[in-house]
Amino acid sequence: MKTTLGTALVTGAVLLSGCATIVSDSKYNVAIQSDPPGAHYLVRNTKKNQEVTSGVTPDTVRLKAGNGFFSKATYEVTYEMPGYESISVPVESGMDGWYIGNIVFGGVIGLLILDPATGAMWRMDENVHATLLGIPEPEPEQASPVEVPDLQAAPDVEMTELAPAA
């Protein structure tokens, strides 16, 4: 009886959990949002220094968590909107908790080969948000007073009448 119960518990644990490749994903839907909405955004992979995608907020993009064997992807979202300062926000990522499950359930293959190769060992933020700050309008310049010549100080000029030319 104890053996059957123990076998059932272990089997249930294996079915309900496992390595990150089985339980998690190697690509994540990431919501790109801004305040105010309607900002143009550009997602860039900072490790590869390449543009991944762009659009207008609010939007959802699908990003790969891995950037190669044992390497997490790092992204940066740059927001731009007329009348607002542009801002760049990193997409945070870290190790997926299910990757640790390889120690118990996935074994060496999941720990050293499968999860690192697929990128499933990494987990990404699923929301990226930025608040854009308005660019202050420059204050209008004060008009300098126009200098009016002092007619009293002008030298005396004799006015003569010119004769029409013949």
VOTIKE-6286 format. One record per residue (C-alpha): x, y, z; residue number from 1; residue in three letters. Coordinates in Angstrom, 3 decimals, m for minus. Example, Ala and Ser with C-alpha at 12.3 -4.5 7.8 and 13.67 -1.06 7.14 Angstrom:
% residues 2
[[12.300, m4.500, 7.800], 1, ALA]
[[13.670, m1.060, 7.140], 2, SER]
//
This chain:
% residues 166
[[0.000, 0.000, 0.000], 1, MET]
[[2.804, 2.406, 0.905], 2, LYS]
[[4.600, 1.571, m2.343], 3, THR]
[[1.494, 2.226, m4.444], 4, THR]
[[0.853, 5.555, m2.711], 5, LEU]
[[4.488, 6.587, m3.115], 6, GLY]
[[4.458, 5.638, m6.804], 7, THR]
[[1.227, 7.593, m7.337], 8, ALA]
[[2.680, 10.699, m5.655], 9, LEU]
[[5.885, 10.594, m7.696], 10, VAL]
[[3.965, 10.014, m10.934], 11, THR]
[[1.630, 12.906, m10.145], 12, GLY]
[[4.547, 15.202, m9.354], 13, ALA]
[[6.233, 14.318, m12.649], 14, VAL]
[[3.033, 14.926, m14.615], 15, LEU]
[[2.284, 18.245, m12.898], 16, LEU]
[[5.784, 19.659, m13.113], 17, SER]
[[8.893, 19.228, m15.172], 18, GLY]
[[11.624, 21.066, m16.950], 19, CYS]
[[11.075, 24.525, m18.401], 20, ALA]
[[10.829, 23.248, m21.980], 21, THR]
[[7.761, 21.184, m21.081], 22, ILE]
[[6.054, 23.586, m18.672], 23, VAL]
[[7.153, 27.042, m19.846], 24, SER]
[[7.666, 28.676, m23.206], 25, ASP]
[[10.662, 29.980, m25.104], 26, SER]
[[8.653, 32.894, m26.587], 27, LYS]
[[6.494, 35.336, m24.641], 28, TYR]
[[3.681, 37.714, m25.525], 29, ASN]
[[4.775, 41.100, m24.214], 30, VAL]
[[2.247, 43.945, m23.909], 31, ALA]
[[3.759, 47.280, m25.008], 32, ILE]
[[1.891, 50.188, m23.417], 33, GLN]
[[2.380, 53.905, m22.971], 34, SER]
[[0.771, 56.823, m21.229], 35, ASP]
[[m0.516, 58.552, m23.306], 36, PRO]
[[m1.399, 55.784, m25.764], 37, PRO]
[[m0.606, 56.192, m29.453], 38, GLY]
[[3.172, 56.431, m29.102], 39, ALA]
[[5.366, 54.865, m31.755], 40, HIS]
[[7.612, 52.150, m30.292], 41, TYR]
[[10.668, 50.266, m31.500], 42, LEU]
[[11.814, 46.991, m29.914], 43, VAL]
[[15.532, 46.329, m30.236], 44, ARG]
[[17.542, 43.242, m29.273], 45, ASN]
[[20.424, 44.927, m27.441], 46, THR]
[[22.765, 41.903, m27.537], 47, LYS]
[[22.470, 41.545, m31.312], 48, LYS]
[[21.993, 45.301, m31.817], 49, ASN]
[[19.118, 44.761, m34.225], 50, GLN]
[[15.573, 46.016, m34.620], 51, GLU]
[[13.023, 43.308, m33.824], 52, VAL]
[[9.682, 45.002, m34.400], 53, THR]
[[7.880, 48.340, m34.189], 54, SER]
[[4.341, 49.666, m33.982], 55, GLY]
[[1.993, 51.968, m32.082], 56, VAL]
[[0.891, 51.526, m28.477], 57, THR]
[[m0.999, 49.695, m27.110], 58, PRO]
[[0.233, 46.542, m28.806], 59, ASP]
[[1.425, 43.012, m28.065], 60, THR]
[[4.589, 41.500, m29.520], 61, VAL]
[[6.027, 37.980, m29.308], 62, ARG]
[[9.664, 37.917, m28.182], 63, LEU]
[[12.127, 35.045, m27.884], 64, LYS]
[[13.449, 34.565, m24.350], 65, ALA]
[[16.768, 33.051, m25.427], 66, GLY]
[[19.574, 34.612, m27.380], 67, ASN]
[[21.644, 31.515, m27.962], 68, GLY]
[[22.934, 28.639, m25.869], 69, PHE]
[[22.836, 29.623, m22.142], 70, PHE]
[[22.242, 33.264, m23.145], 71, SER]
[[19.102, 35.247, m22.361], 72, LYS]
[[17.790, 37.786, m24.821], 73, ALA]
[[17.850, 41.423, m23.773], 74, THR]
[[15.480, 43.916, m25.344], 75, TYR]
[[14.888, 47.640, m25.125], 76, GLU]
[[11.693, 49.434, m26.121], 77, VAL]
[[12.064, 53.034, m27.305], 78, THR]
[[8.925, 55.186, m27.302], 79, TYR]
[[8.500, 58.346, m29.389], 80, GLU]
[[5.585, 60.729, m29.806], 81, MET]
[[5.430, 64.293, m31.167], 82, PRO]
[[5.450, 66.809, m28.322], 83, GLY]
[[6.956, 64.286, m25.869], 84, TYR]
[[10.475, 63.304, m24.893], 85, GLU]
[[11.528, 59.914, m26.241], 86, SER]
[[12.237, 57.269, m23.610], 87, ILE]
[[13.812, 53.797, m23.634], 88, SER]
[[12.716, 51.016, m21.268], 89, VAL]
[[14.451, 47.632, m20.860], 90, PRO]
[[12.417, 44.422, m21.062], 91, VAL]
[[13.380, 42.592, m17.880], 92, GLU]
[[14.101, 38.871, m17.940], 93, SER]
[[15.531, 36.252, m15.643], 94, GLY]
[[15.801, 32.554, m15.023], 95, MET]
[[12.556, 30.588, m15.210], 96, ASP]
[[11.784, 28.801, m11.951], 97, GLY]
[[10.870, 25.662, m13.876], 98, TRP]
[[14.482, 25.398, m15.032], 99, TYR]
[[15.432, 24.405, m11.466], 100, ILE]
[[12.934, 21.542, m11.815], 101, GLY]
[[15.542, 19.860, m14.012], 102, ASN]
[[17.533, 19.029, m10.904], 103, ILE]
[[14.713, 16.760, m9.760], 104, VAL]
[[12.726, 15.866, m12.899], 105, PHE]
[[14.498, 16.846, m16.121], 106, GLY]
[[17.939, 15.532, m15.362], 107, GLY]
[[21.183, 16.477, m17.013], 108, VAL]
[[19.672, 16.573, m20.524], 109, ILE]
[[17.109, 19.211, m19.535], 110, GLY]
[[19.562, 21.111, m17.338], 111, LEU]
[[22.526, 21.314, m19.711], 112, LEU]
[[21.128, 20.810, m23.217], 113, ILE]
[[17.400, 21.115, m23.849], 114, LEU]
[[16.388, 24.210, m21.842], 115, ASP]
[[19.558, 26.226, m22.649], 116, PRO]
[[19.248, 25.416, m26.368], 117, ALA]
[[15.556, 26.322, m26.667], 118, THR]
[[15.761, 29.413, m24.439], 119, GLY]
[[13.069, 27.979, m22.142], 120, ALA]
[[15.361, 28.473, m19.163], 121, MET]
[[14.575, 32.213, m19.359], 122, TRP]
[[11.354, 34.054, m18.483], 123, ARG]
[[10.432, 37.564, m19.625], 124, MET]
[[8.267, 40.355, m18.283], 125, ASP]
[[4.908, 40.244, m19.977], 126, GLU]
[[4.223, 43.991, m19.657], 127, ASN]
[[6.378, 46.966, m20.607], 128, VAL]
[[5.005, 50.425, m19.820], 129, HIS]
[[6.341, 53.946, m20.190], 130, ALA]
[[4.983, 57.319, m19.180], 131, THR]
[[6.025, 59.929, m21.708], 132, LEU]
[[6.851, 63.415, m20.478], 133, LEU]
[[5.760, 66.418, m22.498], 134, GLY]
[[8.411, 68.690, m23.946], 135, ILE]
[[8.003, 72.123, m22.351], 136, PRO]
[[7.254, 74.842, m24.854], 137, GLU]
[[9.925, 77.524, m24.995], 138, PRO]
[[8.920, 80.826, m23.443], 139, GLU]
[[8.358, 83.551, m26.022], 140, PRO]
[[11.267, 85.952, m26.243], 141, GLU]
[[10.689, 89.442, m24.941], 142, GLN]
[[10.821, 91.923, m27.807], 143, ALA]
[[13.561, 94.435, m27.233], 144, SER]
[[12.427, 98.034, m27.461], 145, PRO]
[[12.996, 99.695, m30.817], 146, VAL]
[[15.485, 102.514, m30.613], 147, GLU]
[[14.004, 105.758, m31.807], 148, VAL]
[[16.567, 108.336, m32.830], 149, PRO]
[[16.526, 111.523, m30.832], 150, ASP]
[[15.508, 114.141, m33.349], 151, LEU]
[[16.409, 116.988, m31.016], 152, GLN]
[[20.046, 115.887, m30.954], 153, ALA]
[[20.294, 115.663, m34.748], 154, ALA]
[[22.503, 118.300, m36.376], 155, PRO]
[[20.751, 121.121, m38.136], 156, ASP]
[[20.149, 120.232, m41.722], 157, VAL]
[[19.249, 122.886, m44.165], 158, GLU]
[[16.435, 121.948, m46.435], 159, MET]
[[16.777, 123.068, m49.983], 160, THR]
[[14.329, 122.715, m52.735], 161, GLU]
[[15.550, 120.823, m55.686], 162, LEU]
[[14.725, 122.164, m59.096], 163, ALA]
[[13.199, 119.698, m61.516], 164, PRO]
[[15.684, 118.407, m64.017], 165, ALA]
[[15.322, 119.779, m67.528], 166, ALA]
//
